[in-house]
Amino acid sequence: MRDQFQAELAEISSTLVRMAEGVTAAMRRATTALLDADQSLAEDVIADDAKIDVLYRVVEDQVFEVLARPDVIACRRRSGADG
């Protein structure tokens, strides 16, 4: 179980890294579009934002799946993390 949990956390981390890299690239491109008054590039940045949104939803789903696992719920209850 612990190995599976660690693998799931590694997968979440990997997805977060891909999302952060996408955001970094989008910020660079958006800055260039702004400084160069490049409307076409700005429109591309906006269109590509959907890819980042997809990764956000993937991360959110992955986290909810991990937190909803019975062994994680039991651990959180024992530690008092459920409030």
N, CA, C and O atoms as a Maestro MAE file, in Angstrom:
{
 s_m_m2io_version
 :::
 2.0.0
}

f_m_ct {
 s_m_title
 :::
 protein
 m_atom[332] {
  # First column is atom index #
  i_m_mmod_type
  r_m_x_coord
  r_m_y_coord
  r_m_z_coord
  i_m_residue_number
  s_m_chain_name
  s_m_pdb_residue_name
  s_m_pdb_atom_name
  i_m_atomic_number
  :::
  1 25 0.820 -1.204 0.000 1 A "MET " " N  " 7
  2 3 0.000 0.000 0.000 1 A "MET " " CA " 6
  3 2 0.862 1.266 0.000 1 A "MET " " C  " 6
  4 15 0.595 2.219 -0.731 1 A "MET " " O  " 8
  5 25 1.890 1.250 0.828 2 A "ARG " " N  " 7
  6 3 2.733 2.441 0.925 2 A "ARG " " CA " 6
  7 2 3.439 2.725 -0.400 2 A "ARG " " C  " 6
  8 15 3.571 3.880 -0.804 2 A "ARG " " O  " 8
  9 25 3.894 1.657 -1.078 3 A "ASP " " N  " 7
  10 3 4.552 1.846 -2.380 3 A "ASP " " CA " 6
  11 2 3.583 2.438 -3.399 3 A "ASP " " C  " 6
  12 15 3.960 3.292 -4.202 3 A "ASP " " O  " 8
  13 25 2.336 1.980 -3.361 4 A "GLN " " N  " 7
  14 3 1.318 2.507 -4.272 4 A "GLN " " CA " 6
  15 2 1.068 3.983 -3.972 4 A "GLN " " C  " 6
  16 15 0.958 4.801 -4.885 4 A "GLN " " O  " 8
  17 25 0.980 4.315 -2.685 5 A "PHE " " N  " 7
  18 3 0.763 5.694 -2.273 5 A "PHE " " CA " 6
  19 2 1.905 6.585 -2.764 5 A "PHE " " C  " 6
  20 15 1.667 7.673 -3.287 5 A "PHE " " O  " 8
  21 25 3.143 6.120 -2.593 6 A "GLN " " N  " 7
  22 3 4.307 6.886 -3.037 6 A "GLN " " CA " 6
  23 2 4.304 7.051 -4.557 6 A "GLN " " C  " 6
  24 15 4.661 8.109 -5.076 6 A "GLN " " O  " 8
  25 25 3.899 5.995 -5.259 7 A "ALA " " N  " 7
  26 3 3.824 6.083 -6.726 7 A "ALA " " CA " 6
  27 2 2.768 7.095 -7.154 7 A "ALA " " C  " 6
  28 15 2.973 7.847 -8.107 7 A "ALA " " O  " 8
  29 25 1.649 7.113 -6.457 8 A "GLU " " N  " 7
  30 3 0.594 8.084 -6.783 8 A "GLU " " CA " 6
  31 2 1.062 9.509 -6.512 8 A "GLU " " C  " 6
  32 15 0.780 10.416 -7.294 8 A "GLU " " O  " 8
  33 25 1.772 9.707 -5.412 9 A "LEU " " N  " 7
  34 3 2.308 11.040 -5.120 9 A "LEU " " CA " 6
  35 2 3.333 11.460 -6.165 9 A "LEU " " C  " 6
  36 15 3.383 12.628 -6.552 9 A "LEU " " O  " 8
  37 25 4.142 10.522 -6.619 10 A "ALA " " N  " 7
  38 3 5.134 10.827 -7.661 10 A "ALA " " CA " 6
  39 2 4.436 11.217 -8.957 10 A "ALA " " C  " 6
  40 15 4.893 12.117 -9.663 10 A "ALA " " O  " 8
  41 25 3.338 10.550 -9.273 11 A "GLU " " N  " 7
  42 3 2.579 10.878 -10.483 11 A "GLU " " CA " 6
  43 2 1.972 12.283 -10.373 11 A "GLU " " C  " 6
  44 15 1.991 13.051 -11.335 11 A "GLU " " O  " 8
  45 25 1.438 12.605 -9.199 12 A "ILE " " N  " 7
  46 3 0.889 13.943 -8.978 12 A "ILE " " CA " 6
  47 2 1.996 14.984 -9.120 12 A "ILE " " C  " 6
  48 15 1.809 16.019 -9.760 12 A "ILE " " O  " 8
  49 25 3.129 14.704 -8.528 13 A "SER " " N  " 7
  50 3 4.262 15.627 -8.608 13 A "SER " " CA " 6
  51 2 4.696 15.837 -10.054 13 A "SER " " C  " 6
  52 15 4.970 16.965 -10.464 13 A "SER " " O  " 8
  53 25 4.757 14.773 -10.815 14 A "SER " " N  " 7
  54 3 5.146 14.863 -12.219 14 A "SER " " CA " 6
  55 2 4.161 15.718 -13.012 14 A "SER " " C  " 6
  56 15 4.562 16.529 -13.847 14 A "SER " " O  " 8
  57 25 2.882 15.532 -12.746 15 A "THR " " N  " 7
  58 3 1.859 16.325 -13.435 15 A "THR " " CA " 6
  59 2 1.971 17.796 -13.046 15 A "THR " " C  " 6
  60 15 1.830 18.679 -13.893 15 A "THR " " O  " 8
  61 25 2.223 18.058 -11.771 16 A "LEU " " N  " 7
  62 3 2.394 19.437 -11.312 16 A "LEU " " CA " 6
  63 2 3.601 20.102 -11.978 16 A "LEU " " C  " 6
  64 15 3.551 21.281 -12.329 16 A "LEU " " O  " 8
  65 25 4.670 19.350 -12.146 17 A "VAL " " N  " 7
  66 3 5.861 19.890 -12.804 17 A "VAL " " CA " 6
  67 2 5.537 20.236 -14.254 17 A "VAL " " C  " 6
  68 15 5.913 21.305 -14.735 17 A "VAL " " O  " 8
  69 25 4.838 19.335 -14.955 18 A "ARG " " N  " 7
  70 3 4.453 19.623 -16.344 18 A "ARG " " CA " 6
  71 2 3.569 20.863 -16.410 18 A "ARG " " C  " 6
  72 15 3.714 21.689 -17.312 18 A "ARG " " O  " 8
  73 25 2.650 20.991 -15.451 19 A "MET " " N  " 7
  74 3 1.765 22.151 -15.434 19 A "MET " " CA " 6
  75 2 2.571 23.429 -15.179 19 A "MET " " C  " 6
  76 15 2.352 24.443 -15.841 19 A "MET " " O  " 8
  77 25 3.489 23.381 -14.234 20 A "ALA " " N  " 7
  78 3 4.309 24.553 -13.917 20 A "ALA " " CA " 6
  79 2 5.179 24.947 -15.112 20 A "ALA " " C  " 6
  80 15 5.362 26.133 -15.386 20 A "ALA " " O  " 8
  81 25 5.707 23.963 -15.812 21 A "GLU " " N  " 7
  82 3 6.500 24.264 -17.008 21 A "GLU " " CA " 6
  83 2 5.630 24.920 -18.078 21 A "GLU " " C  " 6
  84 15 6.065 25.849 -18.759 21 A "GLU " " O  " 8
  85 25 4.405 24.434 -18.218 22 A "GLY " " N  " 7
  86 3 3.475 25.035 -19.179 22 A "GLY " " CA " 6
  87 2 3.128 26.461 -18.816 22 A "GLY " " C  " 6
  88 15 3.035 27.323 -19.691 22 A "GLY " " O  " 8
  89 25 2.933 26.718 -17.530 23 A "VAL " " N  " 7
  90 3 2.621 28.074 -17.067 23 A "VAL " " CA " 6
  91 2 3.818 28.997 -17.296 23 A "VAL " " C  " 6
  92 15 3.656 30.137 -17.730 23 A "VAL " " O  " 8
  93 25 5.007 28.499 -17.004 24 A "THR " " N  " 7
  94 3 6.222 29.295 -17.216 24 A "THR " " CA " 6
  95 2 6.366 29.679 -18.688 24 A "THR " " C  " 6
  96 15 6.650 30.832 -19.012 24 A "THR " " O  " 8
  97 25 6.168 28.714 -19.562 25 A "ALA " " N  " 7
  98 3 6.265 28.996 -21.002 25 A "ALA " " CA " 6
  99 2 5.168 29.973 -21.430 25 A "ALA " " C  " 6
  100 15 5.418 30.873 -22.232 25 A "ALA " " O  " 8
  101 25 3.973 29.800 -20.905 26 A "ALA " " N  " 7
  102 3 2.863 30.704 -21.256 26 A "ALA " " CA " 6
  103 2 3.154 32.123 -20.783 26 A "ALA " " C  " 6
  104 15 2.866 33.083 -21.498 26 A "ALA " " O  " 8
  105 25 3.716 32.264 -19.600 27 A "MET " " N  " 7
  106 3 4.055 33.600 -19.094 27 A "MET " " CA " 6
  107 2 5.114 34.268 -19.968 27 A "MET " " C  " 6
  108 15 5.037 35.463 -20.251 27 A "MET " " O  " 8
  109 25 6.106 33.479 -20.392 28 A "ARG " " N  " 7
  110 3 7.132 34.042 -21.280 28 A "ARG " " CA " 6
  111 2 6.507 34.518 -22.593 28 A "ARG " " C  " 6
  112 15 6.769 35.624 -23.065 28 A "ARG " " O  " 8
  113 25 5.671 33.647 -23.166 29 A "ARG " " N  " 7
  114 3 5.039 33.991 -24.439 29 A "ARG " " CA " 6
  115 2 4.087 35.177 -24.277 29 A "ARG " " C  " 6
  116 15 4.019 36.040 -25.151 29 A "ARG " " O  " 8
  117 25 3.358 35.222 -23.170 30 A "ALA " " N  " 7
  118 3 2.433 36.339 -22.937 30 A "ALA " " CA " 6
  119 2 3.196 37.639 -22.767 30 A "ALA " " C  " 6
  120 15 2.768 38.681 -23.264 30 A "ALA " " O  " 8
  121 25 4.317 37.587 -22.074 31 A "THR " " N  " 7
  122 3 5.144 38.783 -21.897 31 A "THR " " CA " 6
  123 2 5.672 39.270 -23.244 31 A "THR " " C  " 6
  124 15 5.651 40.464 -23.542 31 A "THR " " O  " 8
  125 25 6.140 38.329 -24.040 32 A "THR " " N  " 7
  126 3 6.620 38.694 -25.385 32 A "THR " " CA " 6
  127 2 5.495 39.299 -26.207 32 A "THR " " C  " 6
  128 15 5.686 40.311 -26.882 32 A "THR " " O  " 8
  129 25 4.331 38.684 -26.151 33 A "ALA " " N  " 7
  130 3 3.183 39.204 -26.910 33 A "ALA " " CA " 6
  131 2 2.841 40.620 -26.465 33 A "ALA " " C  " 6
  132 15 2.532 41.476 -27.293 33 A "ALA " " O  " 8
  133 25 2.896 40.867 -25.171 34 A "LEU " " N  " 7
  134 3 2.581 42.197 -24.651 34 A "LEU " " CA " 6
  135 2 3.630 43.220 -25.076 34 A "LEU " " C  " 6
  136 15 3.296 44.296 -25.571 34 A "LEU " " O  " 8
  137 25 4.893 42.876 -24.880 35 A "LEU " " N  " 7
  138 3 5.972 43.822 -25.191 35 A "LEU " " CA " 6
  139 2 6.089 44.100 -26.687 35 A "LEU " " C  " 6
  140 15 6.455 45.203 -27.093 35 A "LEU " " O  " 8
  141 25 5.777 43.098 -27.499 36 A "ASP " " N  " 7
  142 3 5.870 43.261 -28.950 36 A "ASP " " CA " 6
  143 2 4.536 43.649 -29.591 36 A "ASP " " C  " 6
  144 15 4.446 43.805 -30.809 36 A "ASP " " O  " 8
  145 25 3.511 43.802 -28.769 37 A "ALA " " N  " 7
  146 3 2.166 44.093 -29.265 37 A "ALA " " CA " 6
  147 2 1.759 43.087 -30.350 37 A "ALA " " C  " 6
  148 15 1.226 43.452 -31.397 37 A "ALA " " O  " 8
  149 25 2.029 41.816 -30.061 38 A "ASP " " N  " 7
  150 3 1.785 40.738 -31.022 38 A "ASP " " CA " 6
  151 2 0.447 40.064 -30.697 38 A "ASP " " C  " 6
  152 15 0.381 39.158 -29.866 38 A "ASP " " O  " 8
  153 25 -0.596 40.514 -31.354 39 A "GLN " " N  " 7
  154 3 -1.937 39.997 -31.080 39 A "GLN " " CA " 6
  155 2 -2.060 38.514 -31.411 39 A "GLN " " C  " 6
  156 15 -2.727 37.772 -30.690 39 A "GLN " " O  " 8
  157 25 -1.438 38.087 -32.472 40 A "SER " " N  " 7
  158 3 -1.502 36.682 -32.877 40 A "SER " " CA " 6
  159 2 -0.893 35.777 -31.808 40 A "SER " " C  " 6
  160 15 -1.464 34.741 -31.467 40 A "SER " " O  " 8
  161 25 0.258 36.167 -31.285 41 A "LEU " " N  " 7
  162 3 0.897 35.390 -30.222 41 A "LEU " " CA " 6
  163 2 0.031 35.396 -28.971 41 A "LEU " " C  " 6
  164 15 -0.113 34.370 -28.306 41 A "LEU " " O  " 8
  165 25 -0.543 36.546 -28.652 42 A "ALA " " N  " 7
  166 3 -1.423 36.632 -27.480 42 A "ALA " " CA " 6
  167 2 -2.614 35.682 -27.626 42 A "ALA " " C  " 6
  168 15 -3.009 35.021 -26.665 42 A "ALA " " O  " 8
  169 25 -3.172 35.618 -28.815 43 A "GLU " " N  " 7
  170 3 -4.296 34.716 -29.057 43 A "GLU " " CA " 6
  171 2 -3.866 33.255 -28.937 43 A "GLU " " C  " 6
  172 15 -4.624 32.417 -28.447 43 A "GLU " " O  " 8
  173 25 -2.648 32.955 -29.386 44 A "ASP " " N  " 7
  174 3 -2.118 31.590 -29.238 44 A "ASP " " CA " 6
  175 2 -1.957 31.220 -27.764 44 A "ASP " " C  " 6
  176 15 -2.283 30.107 -27.350 44 A "ASP " " O  " 8
  177 25 -1.448 32.170 -26.982 45 A "VAL " " N  " 7
  178 3 -1.272 31.927 -25.544 45 A "VAL " " CA " 6
  179 2 -2.629 31.630 -24.904 45 A "VAL " " C  " 6
  180 15 -2.756 30.699 -24.108 45 A "VAL " " O  " 8
  181 25 -3.620 32.412 -25.249 46 A "ILE " " N  " 7
  182 3 -4.964 32.213 -24.693 46 A "ILE " " CA " 6
  183 2 -5.508 30.860 -25.109 46 A "ILE " " C  " 6
  184 15 -6.082 30.148 -24.285 46 A "ILE " " O  " 8
  185 25 -5.339 30.491 -26.368 47 A "ALA " " N  " 7
  186 3 -5.838 29.202 -26.855 47 A "ALA " " CA " 6
  187 2 -5.127 28.035 -26.162 47 A "ALA " " C  " 6
  188 15 -5.749 27.025 -25.835 47 A "ALA " " O  " 8
  189 25 -3.819 28.187 -25.944 48 A "ASP " " N  " 7
  190 3 -3.046 27.114 -25.315 48 A "ASP " " CA " 6
  191 2 -3.321 26.980 -23.819 48 A "ASP " " C  " 6
  192 15 -2.941 25.981 -23.208 48 A "ASP " " O  " 8
  193 25 -3.973 27.970 -23.230 49 A "ASP " " N  " 7
  194 3 -4.294 27.913 -21.807 49 A "ASP " " CA " 6
  195 2 -5.184 26.711 -21.478 49 A "ASP " " C  " 6
  196 15 -5.175 26.223 -20.348 49 A "ASP " " O  " 8
  197 25 -5.937 26.243 -22.443 50 A "ALA " " N  " 7
  198 3 -6.801 25.077 -22.224 50 A "ALA " " CA " 6
  199 2 -5.977 23.852 -21.827 50 A "ALA " " C  " 6
  200 15 -6.443 23.019 -21.049 50 A "ALA " " O  " 8
  201 25 -4.753 23.737 -22.356 51 A "LYS " " N  " 7
  202 3 -3.883 22.605 -22.005 51 A "LYS " " CA " 6
  203 2 -3.506 22.657 -20.525 51 A "LYS " " C  " 6
  204 15 -3.452 21.626 -19.854 51 A "LYS " " O  " 8
  205 25 -3.248 23.850 -20.031 52 A "ILE " " N  " 7
  206 3 -2.912 24.021 -18.615 52 A "ILE " " CA " 6
  207 2 -4.136 23.722 -17.754 52 A "ILE " " C  " 6
  208 15 -4.022 23.109 -16.692 52 A "ILE " " O  " 8
  209 25 -5.297 24.156 -18.215 53 A "ASP " " N  " 7
  210 3 -6.534 23.866 -17.487 53 A "ASP " " CA " 6
  211 2 -6.773 22.365 -17.372 53 A "ASP " " C  " 6
  212 15 -7.228 21.882 -16.335 53 A "ASP " " O  " 8
  213 25 -6.468 21.632 -18.434 54 A "VAL " " N  " 7
  214 3 -6.628 20.176 -18.406 54 A "VAL " " CA " 6
  215 2 -5.703 19.572 -17.348 54 A "VAL " " C  " 6
  216 15 -6.123 18.717 -16.569 54 A "VAL " " O  " 8
  217 25 -4.458 20.014 -17.323 55 A "LEU " " N  " 7
  218 3 -3.517 19.496 -16.325 55 A "LEU " " CA " 6
  219 2 -3.985 19.822 -14.907 55 A "LEU " " C  " 6
  220 15 -3.835 19.001 -14.002 55 A "LEU " " O  " 8
  221 25 -4.545 21.006 -14.710 56 A "TYR " " N  " 7
  222 3 -5.087 21.375 -13.396 56 A "TYR " " CA " 6
  223 2 -6.160 20.385 -12.966 56 A "TYR " " C  " 6
  224 15 -6.167 19.912 -11.830 56 A "TYR " " O  " 8
  225 25 -7.073 20.075 -13.898 57 A "ARG " " N  " 7
  226 3 -8.143 19.133 -13.565 57 A "ARG " " CA " 6
  227 2 -7.592 17.730 -13.306 57 A "ARG " " C  " 6
  228 15 -8.105 17.014 -12.446 57 A "ARG " " O  " 8
  229 25 -6.567 17.339 -14.033 58 A "VAL " " N  " 7
  230 3 -5.939 16.037 -13.814 58 A "VAL " " CA " 6
  231 2 -5.348 15.973 -12.408 58 A "VAL " " C  " 6
  232 15 -5.554 14.999 -11.685 58 A "VAL " " O  " 8
  233 25 -4.613 17.014 -12.027 59 A "VAL " " N  " 7
  234 3 -4.021 17.059 -10.677 59 A "VAL " " CA " 6
  235 2 -5.112 17.007 -9.618 59 A "VAL " " C  " 6
  236 15 -5.016 16.248 -8.653 59 A "VAL " " O  " 8
  237 25 -6.138 17.809 -9.802 60 A "GLU " " N  " 7
  238 3 -7.234 17.839 -8.835 60 A "GLU " " CA " 6
  239 2 -7.866 16.455 -8.686 60 A "GLU " " C  " 6
  240 15 -8.113 16.002 -7.568 60 A "GLU " " O  " 8
  241 25 -8.125 15.792 -9.796 61 A "ASP " " N  " 7
  242 3 -8.702 14.448 -9.743 61 A "ASP " " CA " 6
  243 2 -7.767 13.462 -9.058 61 A "ASP " " C  " 6
  244 15 -8.202 12.639 -8.253 61 A "ASP " " O  " 8
  245 25 -6.477 13.551 -9.381 62 A "GLN " " N  " 7
  246 3 -5.502 12.649 -8.765 62 A "GLN " " CA " 6
  247 2 -5.453 12.841 -7.250 62 A "GLN " " C  " 6
  248 15 -5.415 11.870 -6.494 62 A "GLN " " O  " 8
  249 25 -5.453 14.083 -6.821 63 A "VAL " " N  " 7
  250 3 -5.397 14.368 -5.378 63 A "VAL " " CA " 6
  251 2 -6.658 13.867 -4.682 63 A "VAL " " C  " 6
  252 15 -6.579 13.258 -3.615 63 A "VAL " " O  " 8
  253 25 -7.815 14.121 -5.278 64 A "PHE " " N  " 7
  254 3 -9.053 13.640 -4.671 64 A "PHE " " CA " 6
  255 2 -9.075 12.123 -4.582 64 A "PHE " " C  " 6
  256 15 -9.547 11.565 -3.591 64 A "PHE " " O  " 8
  257 25 -8.567 11.448 -5.616 65 A "GLU " " N  " 7
  258 3 -8.532 9.988 -5.592 65 A "GLU " " CA " 6
  259 2 -7.643 9.482 -4.464 65 A "GLU " " C  " 6
  260 15 -8.000 8.531 -3.769 65 A "GLU " " O  " 8
  261 25 -6.488 10.111 -4.280 66 A "VAL " " N  " 7
  262 3 -5.575 9.692 -3.207 66 A "VAL " " CA " 6
  263 2 -6.210 9.951 -1.848 66 A "VAL " " C  " 6
  264 15 -6.177 9.090 -0.969 66 A "VAL " " O  " 8
  265 25 -6.789 11.140 -1.673 67 A "LEU " " N  " 7
  266 3 -7.372 11.481 -0.372 67 A "LEU " " CA " 6
  267 2 -8.606 10.651 -0.046 67 A "LEU " " C  " 6
  268 15 -8.947 10.489 1.125 67 A "LEU " " O  " 8
  269 25 -9.277 10.126 -1.059 68 A "ALA " " N  " 7
  270 3 -10.493 9.337 -0.835 68 A "ALA " " CA " 6
  271 2 -10.202 7.862 -0.565 68 A "ALA " " C  " 6
  272 15 -11.118 7.104 -0.244 68 A "ALA " " O  " 8
  273 25 -8.966 7.453 -0.687 69 A "ARG " " N  " 7
  274 3 -8.627 6.041 -0.439 69 A "ARG " " CA " 6
  275 2 -8.877 5.707 1.024 69 A "ARG " " C  " 6
  276 15 -8.553 6.500 1.908 69 A "ARG " " O  " 8
  277 25 -9.452 4.535 1.284 70 A "PRO " " N  " 7
  278 3 -9.768 4.159 2.677 70 A "PRO " " CA " 6
  279 2 -8.570 4.201 3.620 70 A "PRO " " C  " 6
  280 15 -8.714 4.626 4.766 70 A "PRO " " O  " 8
  281 25 -7.389 3.773 3.167 71 A "ASP " " N  " 7
  282 3 -6.231 3.788 4.060 71 A "ASP " " CA " 6
  283 2 -5.779 5.208 4.374 71 A "ASP " " C  " 6
  284 15 -5.302 5.472 5.478 71 A "ASP " " O  " 8
  285 25 -5.920 6.117 3.431 72 A "VAL " " N  " 7
  286 3 -5.556 7.516 3.671 72 A "VAL " " CA " 6
  287 2 -6.575 8.162 4.602 72 A "VAL " " C  " 6
  288 15 -6.203 8.922 5.497 72 A "VAL " " O  " 8
  289 25 -7.852 7.868 4.400 73 A "ILE " " N  " 7
  290 3 -8.906 8.400 5.277 73 A "ILE " " CA " 6
  291 2 -8.673 7.927 6.703 73 A "ILE " " C  " 6
  292 15 -8.767 8.718 7.641 73 A "ILE " " O  " 8
  293 25 -8.372 6.644 6.875 74 A "ALA " " N  " 7
  294 3 -8.134 6.100 8.220 74 A "ALA " " CA " 6
  295 2 -6.934 6.772 8.877 74 A "ALA " " C  " 6
  296 15 -6.963 7.091 10.065 74 A "ALA " " O  " 8
  297 25 -5.896 6.980 8.105 75 A "CYS " " N  " 7
  298 3 -4.687 7.631 8.632 75 A "CYS " " CA " 6
  299 2 -4.988 9.069 9.044 75 A "CYS " " C  " 6
  300 15 -4.528 9.531 10.088 75 A "CYS " " O  " 8
  301 25 -5.763 9.774 8.218 76 A "ARG " " N  " 7
  302 3 -6.105 11.159 8.529 76 A "ARG " " CA " 6
  303 2 -6.963 11.222 9.788 76 A "ARG " " C  " 6
  304 15 -6.798 12.129 10.604 76 A "ARG " " O  " 8
  305 25 -7.871 10.275 9.952 77 A "ARG " " N  " 7
  306 3 -8.733 10.271 11.152 77 A "ARG " " CA " 6
  307 2 -7.898 10.018 12.400 77 A "ARG " " C  " 6
  308 15 -8.103 10.657 13.431 77 A "ARG " " O  " 8
  309 25 -6.953 9.082 12.304 78 A "ARG " " N  " 7
  310 3 -6.106 8.792 13.461 78 A "ARG " " CA " 6
  311 2 -5.255 9.997 13.844 78 A "ARG " " C  " 6
  312 15 -4.979 10.218 15.023 78 A "ARG " " O  " 8
  313 25 -4.842 10.774 12.847 79 A "SER " " N  " 7
  314 3 -3.976 11.921 13.137 79 A "SER " " CA " 6
  315 2 -4.783 13.180 13.498 79 A "SER " " C  " 6
  316 15 -4.214 14.187 13.920 79 A "SER " " O  " 8
  317 25 -6.106 13.111 13.328 80 A "GLY " " N  " 7
  318 3 -6.941 14.263 13.622 80 A "GLY " " CA " 6
  319 2 -6.984 15.273 12.514 80 A "GLY " " C  " 6
  320 15 -7.433 16.399 12.727 80 A "GLY " " O  " 8
  321 25 -6.529 14.906 11.327 81 A "ALA " " N  " 7
  322 3 -6.472 15.835 10.187 81 A "ALA " " CA " 6
  323 2 -7.822 16.089 9.561 81 A "ALA " " C  " 6
  324 15 -7.954 17.008 8.753 81 A "ALA " " O  " 8
  325 25 -8.828 15.310 9.903 82 A "ASP " " N  " 7
  326 3 -10.161 15.498 9.312 82 A "ASP " " CA " 6
  327 2 -10.977 16.565 10.032 82 A "ASP " " C  " 6
  328 15 -12.137 16.796 9.692 82 A "ASP " " O  " 8
  329 25 -10.391 17.196 10.995 83 A "GLY " " N  " 7
  330 3 -11.072 18.312 11.631 83 A "GLY " " CA " 6
  331 2 -11.849 17.879 12.790 83 A "GLY " " C  " 6
  332 15 -12.490 18.700 13.446 83 A "GLY " " O  " 8
  :::
 }
 m_bond[331] {
  # First column is bond index #
  i_m_from
  i_m_to
  i_m_order
  :::
  1 1 2 1
  2 2 3 1
  3 3 4 2
  4 3 5 1
  5 5 6 1
  6 6 7 1
  7 7 8 2
  8 7 9 1
  9 9 10 1
  10 10 11 1
  11 11 12 2
  12 11 13 1
  13 13 14 1
  14 14 15 1
  15 15 16 2
  16 15 17 1
  17 17 18 1
  18 18 19 1
  19 19 20 2
  20 19 21 1
  21 21 22 1
  22 22 23 1
  23 23 24 2
  24 23 25 1
  25 25 26 1
  26 26 27 1
  27 27 28 2
  28 27 29 1
  29 29 30 1
  30 30 31 1
  31 31 32 2
  32 31 33 1
  33 33 34 1
  34 34 35 1
  35 35 36 2
  36 35 37 1
  37 37 38 1
  38 38 39 1
  39 39 40 2
  40 39 41 1
  41 41 42 1
  42 42 43 1
  43 43 44 2
  44 43 45 1
  45 45 46 1
  46 46 47 1
  47 47 48 2
  48 47 49 1
  49 49 50 1
  50 50 51 1
  51 51 52 2
  52 51 53 1
  53 53 54 1
  54 54 55 1
  55 55 56 2
  56 55 57 1
  57 57 58 1
  58 58 59 1
  59 59 60 2
  60 59 61 1
  61 61 62 1
  62 62 63 1
  63 63 64 2
  64 63 65 1
  65 65 66 1
  66 66 67 1
  67 67 68 2
  68 67 69 1
  69 69 70 1
  70 70 71 1
  71 71 72 2
  72 71 73 1
  73 73 74 1
  74 74 75 1
  75 75 76 2
  76 75 77 1
  77 77 78 1
  78 78 79 1
  79 79 80 2
  80 79 81 1
  81 81 82 1
  82 82 83 1
  83 83 84 2
  84 83 85 1
  85 85 86 1
  86 86 87 1
  87 87 88 2
  88 87 89 1
  89 89 90 1
  90 90 91 1
  91 91 92 2
  92 91 93 1
  93 93 94 1
  94 94 95 1
  95 95 96 2
  96 95 97 1
  97 97 98 1
  98 98 99 1
  99 99 100 2
  100 99 101 1
  101 101 102 1
  102 102 103 1
  103 103 104 2
  104 103 105 1
  105 105 106 1
  106 106 107 1
  107 107 108 2
  108 107 109 1
  109 109 110 1
  110 110 111 1
  111 111 112 2
  112 111 113 1
  113 113 114 1
  114 114 115 1
  115 115 116 2
  116 115 117 1
  117 117 118 1
  118 118 119 1
  119 119 120 2
  120 119 121 1
  121 121 122 1
  122 122 123 1
  123 123 124 2
  124 123 125 1
  125 125 126 1
  126 126 127 1
  127 127 128 2
  128 127 129 1
  129 129 130 1
  130 130 131 1
  131 131 132 2
  132 131 133 1
  133 133 134 1
  134 134 135 1
  135 135 136 2
  136 135 137 1
  137 137 138 1
  138 138 139 1
  139 139 140 2
  140 139 141 1
  141 141 142 1
  142 142 143 1
  143 143 144 2
  144 143 145 1
  145 145 146 1
  146 146 147 1
  147 147 148 2
  148 147 149 1
  149 149 150 1
  150 150 151 1
  151 151 152 2
  152 151 153 1
  153 153 154 1
  154 154 155 1
  155 155 156 2
  156 155 157 1
  157 157 158 1
  158 158 159 1
  159 159 160 2
  160 159 161 1
  161 161 162 1
  162 162 163 1
  163 163 164 2
  164 163 165 1
  165 165 166 1
  166 166 167 1
  167 167 168 2
  168 167 169 1
  169 169 170 1
  170 170 171 1
  171 171 172 2
  172 171 173 1
  173 173 174 1
  174 174 175 1
  175 175 176 2
  176 175 177 1
  177 177 178 1
  178 178 179 1
  179 179 180 2
  180 179 181 1
  181 181 182 1
  182 182 183 1
  183 183 184 2
  184 183 185 1
  185 185 186 1
  186 186 187 1
  187 187 188 2
  188 187 189 1
  189 189 190 1
  190 190 191 1
  191 191 192 2
  192 191 193 1
  193 193 194 1
  194 194 195 1
  195 195 196 2
  196 195 197 1
  197 197 198 1
  198 198 199 1
  199 199 200 2
  200 199 201 1
  201 201 202 1
  202 202 203 1
  203 203 204 2
  204 203 205 1
  205 205 206 1
  206 206 207 1
  207 207 208 2
  208 207 209 1
  209 209 210 1
  210 210 211 1
  211 211 212 2
  212 211 213 1
  213 213 214 1
  214 214 215 1
  215 215 216 2
  216 215 217 1
  217 217 218 1
  218 218 219 1
  219 219 220 2
  220 219 221 1
  221 221 222 1
  222 222 223 1
  223 223 224 2
  224 223 225 1
  225 225 226 1
  226 226 227 1
  227 227 228 2
  228 227 229 1
  229 229 230 1
  230 230 231 1
  231 231 232 2
  232 231 233 1
  233 233 234 1
  234 234 235 1
  235 235 236 2
  236 235 237 1
  237 237 238 1
  238 238 239 1
  239 239 240 2
  240 239 241 1
  241 241 242 1
  242 242 243 1
  243 243 244 2
  244 243 245 1
  245 245 246 1
  246 246 247 1
  247 247 248 2
  248 247 249 1
  249 249 250 1
  250 250 251 1
  251 251 252 2
  252 251 253 1
  253 253 254 1
  254 254 255 1
  255 255 256 2
  256 255 257 1
  257 257 258 1
  258 258 259 1
  259 259 260 2
  260 259 261 1
  261 261 262 1
  262 262 263 1
  263 263 264 2
  264 263 265 1
  265 265 266 1
  266 266 267 1
  267 267 268 2
  268 267 269 1
  269 269 270 1
  270 270 271 1
  271 271 272 2
  272 271 273 1
  273 273 274 1
  274 274 275 1
  275 275 276 2
  276 275 277 1
  277 277 278 1
  278 278 279 1
  279 279 280 2
  280 279 281 1
  281 281 282 1
  282 282 283 1
  283 283 284 2
  284 283 285 1
  285 285 286 1
  286 286 287 1
  287 287 288 2
  288 287 289 1
  289 289 290 1
  290 290 291 1
  291 291 292 2
  292 291 293 1
  293 293 294 1
  294 294 295 1
  295 295 296 2
  296 295 297 1
  297 297 298 1
  298 298 299 1
  299 299 300 2
  300 299 301 1
  301 301 302 1
  302 302 303 1
  303 303 304 2
  304 303 305 1
  305 305 306 1
  306 306 307 1
  307 307 308 2
  308 307 309 1
  309 309 310 1
  310 310 311 1
  311 311 312 2
  312 311 313 1
  313 313 314 1
  314 314 315 1
  315 315 316 2
  316 315 317 1
  317 317 318 1
  318 318 319 1
  319 319 320 2
  320 319 321 1
  321 321 322 1
  322 322 323 1
  323 323 324 2
  324 323 325 1
  325 325 326 1
  326 326 327 1
  327 327 328 2
  328 327 329 1
  329 329 330 1
  330 330 331 1
  331 331 332 2
  :::
 }
}
